[in-house]
Amino acid sequence: APGTASPTADWFNAPRPEAGPGVWRYGFTPRPAERPPRPSLVGPAATLILWLLLWLLLSARAVPYVFKPIEIITGPKWWVLGGLREDAPGLVVDSTTLYYEVLVLILGFYAARLGGWAHVLRYFAGERYERLRLTLSVAAAVVLLWLAWTPKVPLLLVLMGSAQGWLLSGDQLKATVAAYTCYALTTAIVVWPIARAAHWGDALRDLRAGRA
């Protein structure tokens, strides 16, 4: 009858897996993709708590001998009994604050890797993981960049203090070059590691490919 497929046509049209020439499997139906098992939250929670505890101890300057590298950099004369002297200059104070904050960030990075934070985020985000990672990383970069321009995270202040010879030289050109160099370095130091860790380059290529 017209419009009725023959058994031979049905056999040829039946789904089959990708296979080499001469290999056939009649009526093959691929299995649905299995979702990986739910990751344990014990490891991420434990590393997060440990990181927060270390953050608290570092903020209170309660970890011995951690100050030694910054003491060598800034000069032992500004230190007494493991702490800064009251008459320490602003650049030394800001450098010490920044040093401890960098230590906290480094410890947070290794806590995230050890605890598998990205794996947990990838599991719960599913197909939205790439977009969520990009969104969170951009938000983190904006917040950290804003903080780096304030005394809370005195990165810009440390760079400006290190360039005082140019900034206060009385030469307008030197002062302008030094100021904009400090701004550019602050932006690069904050944004570049985040962009690299979050694979911004891959995300931009995917966006361009989607628009093409």
C-alpha positions in Angstrom: 0.0 0.0 0.0 1.2 3.5 -0.7 3.0 5.2 2.3 3.7 1.9 4.1 7.3 1.2 4.7 8.6 -2.3 3.9 10.4 -4.5 6.5 13.6 -4.1 4.5 13.3 -0.3 4.7 12.5 -0.5 8.4 15.7 -2.6 8.9 17.8 -0.1 7.0 16.3 2.9 8.9 16.7 1.3 12.3 19.2 3.2 14.6 22.6 1.8 14.8 25.8 2.8 16.7 28.7 4.4 15.0 30.8 1.5 13.8 33.3 0.6 11.1 32.3 -0.7 7.6 30.5 -4.0 7.7 29.6 -3.8 11.4 25.8 -3.6 12.0 23.6 -3.8 15.1 19.9 -3.9 14.4 17.6 -1.8 16.5 20.4 -0.3 18.6 19.3 2.3 21.2 22.1 4.2 23.0 21.9 4.3 26.8 21.1 7.7 28.3 24.1 9.4 29.8 24.5 8.4 33.5 24.9 11.3 36.0 28.0 10.8 38.1 27.4 10.0 41.8 26.8 12.8 44.1 30.1 14.0 45.6 30.7 14.0 49.3 30.5 17.4 51.0 32.6 16.3 54.0 35.9 17.1 52.3 34.9 20.6 51.0 33.3 21.5 54.3 36.4 20.3 56.3 38.8 22.3 54.1 36.5 25.4 54.2 36.4 25.3 58.0 40.2 24.7 58.2 40.8 27.7 55.8 38.5 30.0 57.8 40.3 29.0 61.0 43.7 29.7 59.5 42.3 33.0 58.2 41.2 33.9 61.7 44.6 33.0 63.2 46.5 34.9 60.5 44.3 38.0 61.0 45.1 37.9 64.7 48.8 37.4 63.9 48.7 34.3 66.1 50.8 32.0 63.8 54.4 32.2 64.9 57.3 32.8 62.5 54.9 33.6 59.6 56.0 37.3 59.8 59.7 36.5 59.1 59.6 37.0 55.3 57.9 40.3 55.5 60.1 41.3 58.4 63.1 40.7 56.2 61.6 42.6 53.3 60.5 45.7 55.3 63.5 45.7 57.6 63.9 44.3 61.2 64.1 47.8 62.7 60.3 48.2 62.4 59.6 44.9 64.2 59.6 44.0 67.9 58.5 40.7 69.5 56.9 39.5 66.2 54.8 42.7 65.7 55.2 46.1 64.1 56.4 49.0 66.1 53.9 51.8 66.6 56.1 54.3 64.7 56.4 52.0 61.6 55.8 54.0 58.4 52.6 53.6 56.4 54.3 51.7 53.6 55.5 49.0 56.1 52.1 48.7 57.7 50.4 48.4 54.3 52.9 45.9 53.1 52.4 43.7 56.2 48.6 43.9 55.8 48.9 42.9 52.1 51.4 40.1 52.9 48.9 38.4 55.3 46.0 38.8 52.9 48.0 37.2 50.1 48.8 34.3 52.5 45.1 33.9 53.1 44.3 33.8 49.4 47.1 31.3 48.7 45.7 29.0 51.5 42.2 29.4 50.1 43.4 28.4 46.7 45.0 25.2 48.0 42.0 24.5 50.3 39.7 24.7 47.3 41.9 22.3 45.3 42.4 19.9 48.2 38.7 19.9 49.0 37.5 19.6 45.4 35.3 22.7 45.6 35.2 23.0 41.8 34.1 19.4 41.5 31.1 20.0 43.8 30.2 23.2 41.9 30.4 21.3 38.6 28.1 18.6 39.9 25.4 20.9 41.1 25.6 23.4 38.3 25.5 20.7 35.6 25.4 22.1 32.1 25.4 25.6 33.5 28.9 25.1 35.1 30.9 27.1 32.5 28.5 30.1 32.6 28.4 30.0 36.4 32.1 29.8 36.7 32.5 32.8 34.4 29.9 34.8 36.2 31.4 34.1 39.7 34.9 34.8 38.5 34.0 38.1 37.0 32.1 39.1 40.1 35.1 38.1 42.3 37.5 40.1 40.0 35.3 43.2 40.3 35.0 42.9 44.1 38.8 42.3 44.6 39.7 45.0 42.2 37.5 47.5 44.1 39.1 46.3 47.4 42.6 46.6 46.0 42.0 50.4 45.5 41.0 50.8 49.1 43.0 50.5 52.4 41.2 47.2 53.1 43.4 45.5 50.6 46.2 48.0 50.2 47.7 46.7 46.9 47.5 50.1 45.2 48.8 51.9 48.3 51.8 49.6 48.4 52.6 50.2 44.7 52.1 54.0 45.1 54.3 54.0 48.2 57.0 52.1 46.3 56.8 54.7 43.5 57.0 57.8 45.7 60.3 58.8 44.2 58.6 59.3 40.9 55.2 60.5 42.2 56.8 63.3 44.3 59.7 64.1 42.0 58.0 67.4 40.8 58.1 66.2 37.2 54.6 66.0 35.9 55.4 63.4 33.2 57.2 61.1 35.7 54.3 61.4 38.2 51.7 60.6 35.5 53.6 57.6 34.2 54.1 56.3 37.7 50.5 56.7 38.7 49.1 55.0 35.6 51.7 52.2 35.9 50.5 51.6 39.5 46.9 51.5 38.3 47.7 49.1 35.5 49.8 46.8 37.7 47.0 46.7 40.3 44.5 45.7 37.7 46.8 43.1 36.2 47.8 41.5 39.5 44.1 41.1 40.5 42.5 40.2 37.2 45.1 38.0 35.5 45.2 35.1 38.0 41.4 35.0 38.2 41.1 35.1 34.4 43.6 32.3 34.0 42.1 30.1 36.7 38.6 30.6 35.3 39.6 30.1 31.7 38.3 33.4 30.4 40.1 32.8 27.1 38.1 29.6 26.4 34.9 31.3 27.5 35.5 34.2 25.1 36.2 31.8 22.2 33.0 29.9 23.0 31.0 33.2 23.0 32.5 34.3 19.6 31.8 30.8 18.2 28.2 31.0 19.3 27.7 34.4 17.7 29.4 33.4 14.4 
